[in-house]
Structure formats: C-alpha cells, structure tokens
Amino acid sequence: MKSNTIFARVGTAIAAFGMAGMIATGAALAASSGGSDNDDEVKCNEGWVYDKAKQMCVRKDAALDSDLYAQGRALAVAGEYERALDLLTSVRNQDDAMVLTMIGYSKRKMGAVDEGIGYYKKALVIEPDNVLTREYLGEGYVMMGRFDLAEGELERIASICGTECDAYQDLKAAIAGDPDW
C-alpha cells in the first residue's frame, strides 16, 4: 500500500509540475500576428512583452523601453488603445517624443482629444520637427473643428518634409473631410 501511495503522490507532483509549466508557457507566449509593421512579431498575453534580444515574452516590468514602445505603437495603430496605453505608460523614459506622441494618439482615438493634444504638445517641445506628431496634432484640431490650427500644422509639415510626404498628404485629407483619413 505504501508504494501505491508514493507513486500516487509522485504522479500528482509530476502532473502538477507539468501543468504549472504549461500555464507559465501559455502566459508568456501566444504565437500570432502582432498586427504591426512586422507580421512576424510574437504577440504576448496581457502583462507580457516580447523581448527581441531574448526571443521570448517577458513581464512588461522587465522589458526594454524600445520593446514596450514598439509593441505599444503596434497596438495603437491596430486600434487596441487601452492595451497600447498600458505598454506606452510603462515606458520608463516618459520624455521620449514618440512615446508621448503615441500616448496622445491613443488618448485622441479613445475620444479624449484635449488630453491627446496635450501629449502632442509635450512631444513637440522635445522634438519640434516631428512630422508624425504634427500630423496627429492637426488631426486632433480637425476633430475639434479648429481647421485654422490644422492648416497651421499642415504648413509646418510642408516646411519640414514638403507636400509629397505621407504626413502632409494624410493631414490634407483629414482637413478636406476625406472619410478614410
């Protein structure tokens, strides 16, 4: 009887260990398209971020700022604004113009236009010639009905990258009322 009890305990321990390993692996990795510029990226479960150097998902508090930003941006562009904000606000360097821009973008897209504009303005103090930030700021002004301010951003973008760059073309479309902007 003792040997059966020992084997039962060992079997239970092995099963529990195996299950814990599967849970840990499942929590860390979820292989699928990240919906970003790079379709080969791994999408991690909530609270985890893909670490390119380690080639595995790590807890977001252990992730590099560059990985947090890249994945936060990808989520924002994919329309997952709350998840994007979770990662973008976890970036340690909150004085990075692109981090501020993407926080502003997410806030604006969630309907907090004034708050988004505030983030764009902070970003422009750091990097005044950032055409993406200026485009998004102009789009925020369009949403507010402030076409005069949007036109000012359009002119500034033209002075930085010309009238053929994407930022100029996208803001021009927004000002014109193009439904696809």
N, C-alpha and C positions, 0 to 999 in steps of 0.2 A: 504494500500500500504506500509505503514511503516513497518508493521510486516513481510511482504514478503521480503522486503529489508534486514531487520535484520536477518531473517532466512537464506537468501542467503549468507550474509556475514559470519554468524556463520558456515554455511555449507562449505563455501570456506575455512575458517580458519581451520576447522576440517580436511578437505581433505588435505590441505597444511601441517598441523601438522603430519597427518598420513603418507603422502608421505615423509616428512623430516625424520621421524622415520625409515621408510623403507630404505631410502637412507643411513642413518647413520649405520643401522644394516648391510645392504649389504656391505658397505665399510669396516666394521670391521670384518665380518665373512664370510668365504666361506668354508663350511664343505666339505672336500675331503681329500684324502690321501696326506700326505706331501712328499711322495717319499723318506722317510728317513728310518732309522733303526726301527723306531716306526710307524707302519702303522696307528695307532690310532690318530696321531697328526693332529691338525687342521691346514689347510693351509689358511693363511690370504692373503688378497689382498695386492698389492704393497704399500709399505709405512707403513704397519702394521705388527706386530709380535705377535705371540701367547704368552701370559703371563701365564705360568703354574700355578703360585700361584693364580692369579685372574680367571683363566679358561676362558679367553676371549682374543680377539685380542685388542692390544693397539698400539698406534702410536709408530713407531720404536724409536723415540727420548725419549720415556718414558719407553722403555723396559730394562730389566736387561741384562747385558753383557752375562750372561750364556744363555739366550734365544736367543739373537742375534747370538751368536756363533753356538749354536745347529742348528738353522734353516738355518744359512748361510752355515754350513757344509753340511747339508742335500741337499740344493740346488746345491752346488758344486758337490757333489757325483752324483746327478741326472743330471748333465750336464748343469745346468742353471747358468753359470758362472757369467754373468753380474748381475743377481739378487743376487747371492751369495756375490759378491763383495760389492754390495750396503749394505747388512747387516753386513758383516765382517768389512768393513771400518767404520761402525757406532759404533762398539765396543769401549767403552771409553778407555779400557786398551790395547793399541796397543803394549805393551811389553809382551804380552802373547804368548808363543811359539806356541801353537796350532792355535791361531788366525793368526799369521804370516805364519804358515805352510799352512793353508787353503787359505789365500790370494795368497801365492806363487803357490799353486796347481791350483787355478782358472786362474791366470795370465798365467801359463805354458800351461794349456789346451786351452787357447784362442790364443796361438801362441807366447806370449811374454816370451819365455823360459829364456832369460837372466834376465829379471825382476823377474820372478818366483824364479830363483836360488838365486837372491839377498835376497828375503824374507826368503828362506830356511836357508841361512847362518846367517841371523839375528836371526832366531829361534834357531839355534844350538848354538849360543853364550849364549843364555838363558838356553837352555836345551840340552847339548851336546849328551846325550844318548837317544834322542827321535828317536826310530827306524822308525816311520812313516815318520818323516821329512827326515831322511837319505835315506829311500826308494825313496821318491819323488825326492830328490836331485839326487840320482843315475839315476832315470828315466829321469830327465832333461838332465843329462850328456849323456845318451843314445841318446836322441833326437838330441843332438849336435854332435853326433859321437865320443864323448870322452869316449870310453869304458874303458880306463885306469883309469879314475877318477870314473867311475861307479863301476868298480871292487874294487877300494879302499873303496867305500861306502858299498859294499857287504861284504867285510872283516870286516869292523867296525860293521855292523849289526850282523854278526856271533859272534863277540866277546861280544855283548850285550845280544842277545837272542838265539843264536845258529842257526843251519842251518834248523831247522824244523819250525821256526816261519813264519807267513804269510809275514812279511816284507822281509825276506830273500828270500822266495820262489817267491814272486812277482817280486823282482828286478832281481833275477836269470833268470826268464822267459823273462823279458824285455831285458836283456843283450844277451840272446840266440836268440832273434828275434821272440819270440812267438807272433803271431798276436793278441792274446787275452789279452795281458798284459795291 
